[in-house]
């Protein structure tokens, strides 16, 4: 799988599994490898995902902790798709 989740901090086990799976699902069709780190956002009460790839590539996606898995996957995909055009 081209998008590997390396860490997930500050999120309950029940939500962690769902969020990790949704983020990883966004990378199933990628041609290059990407890395992701997921963490609770203490200032906003949501979740932030840091995505890194080729040298110099770094993007952050934020969403609510209770966001639907399909929405998380779509937001991560949109972020990666926007990058292809840059």
Backbone torsions as a table, in degrees:
resi	resn	phi	psi	omega
1	UNK	NA	125.8	-176.2
2	UNK	-69.7	-14.1	177.7
3	UNK	-115.8	110.2	-177.0
4	UNK	-105.9	128.3	176.8
5	UNK	-90.4	117.4	-177.7
6	UNK	-92.0	-28.5	-176.8
7	UNK	-156.2	153.3	178.4
8	UNK	-146.3	109.9	-174.1
9	UNK	-119.6	144.4	171.8
10	UNK	77.0	15.5	-178.6
11	UNK	-122.2	136.8	-179.0
12	UNK	-59.3	152.5	-178.3
13	UNK	-57.4	-38.4	-179.1
14	UNK	-62.3	-40.2	-180.0
15	UNK	-84.8	-31.8	-176.4
16	UNK	-56.3	-48.5	-177.8
17	UNK	-60.2	-43.7	-178.8
18	UNK	-66.6	-42.7	-178.6
19	UNK	-68.6	-45.2	178.3
20	UNK	-58.3	-45.0	-179.6
21	UNK	-63.2	-40.4	-179.8
22	UNK	-66.4	-40.9	179.1
23	UNK	-67.0	-46.1	179.6
24	UNK	-62.3	-37.4	179.8
25	UNK	-61.5	-31.3	179.7
26	UNK	-64.6	-23.4	-176.7
27	UNK	-98.6	7.8	-175.9
28	UNK	-62.3	-27.8	-175.9
29	UNK	-105.8	10.6	-178.4
30	UNK	-75.1	145.2	179.4
31	UNK	-86.7	-26.4	-178.5
32	UNK	-114.4	155.3	177.3
33	UNK	-75.1	141.5	174.8
34	UNK	-130.3	157.3	178.7
35	UNK	-122.1	147.8	179.8
36	UNK	-135.0	144.1	173.5
37	UNK	-127.6	129.1	-176.5
38	UNK	-112.7	136.2	179.2
39	UNK	-149.3	148.6	173.4
40	UNK	-66.4	142.4	177.8
41	UNK	-98.3	101.0	-175.1
42	UNK	-64.6	-27.3	-177.7
43	UNK	-78.0	-32.0	-176.3
44	UNK	-112.2	-7.7	-179.8
45	UNK	77.0	7.6	-179.8
46	UNK	-105.2	-150.8	-178.5
47	UNK	-130.4	142.5	174.7
48	UNK	-121.9	139.3	176.3
49	UNK	-119.6	121.4	174.9
50	UNK	-94.9	123.8	-179.9
51	UNK	-114.9	130.2	179.3
52	UNK	-127.9	150.5	179.7
53	UNK	-147.1	-126.7	-179.5
54	UNK	-52.8	158.5	-179.7
55	UNK	-48.7	125.5	179.5
56	UNK	91.0	-9.8	-179.7
57	UNK	-85.8	124.5	176.5
58	UNK	-157.9	123.2	179.0
59	UNK	-135.8	153.2	177.4
60	UNK	-122.7	136.4	176.1
61	UNK	-120.2	132.6	179.5
62	UNK	-119.9	146.8	178.1
63	UNK	-161.0	168.4	179.2
64	UNK	-72.8	150.8	179.5
65	UNK	-60.1	-31.0	-177.2
66	UNK	-99.7	17.0	178.6
67	UNK	-60.7	145.5	178.5
68	UNK	-65.2	144.0	-178.6
69	UNK	-57.1	-41.8	-179.9
70	UNK	-62.3	-36.7	179.2
71	UNK	-69.3	-40.5	177.7
72	UNK	-61.1	-48.4	179.9
73	UNK	-58.1	-45.5	-178.6
74	UNK	-64.8	-41.2	-179.4
75	UNK	-65.9	-39.8	177.3
76	UNK	-66.4	-44.5	177.5
77	UNK	-59.0	-44.8	179.1
78	UNK	-59.2	-42.0	179.3
79	UNK	-63.0	-43.5	179.1
80	UNK	-69.5	-39.0	179.2
81	UNK	-65.1	-40.2	177.4
82	UNK	-60.4	-33.9	-177.7
83	UNK	-68.8	-32.5	-178.6
84	UNK	-61.2	-30.6	-178.8
85	UNK	-82.4	-8.9	-176.4
86	UNK	-80.7	NA	NA
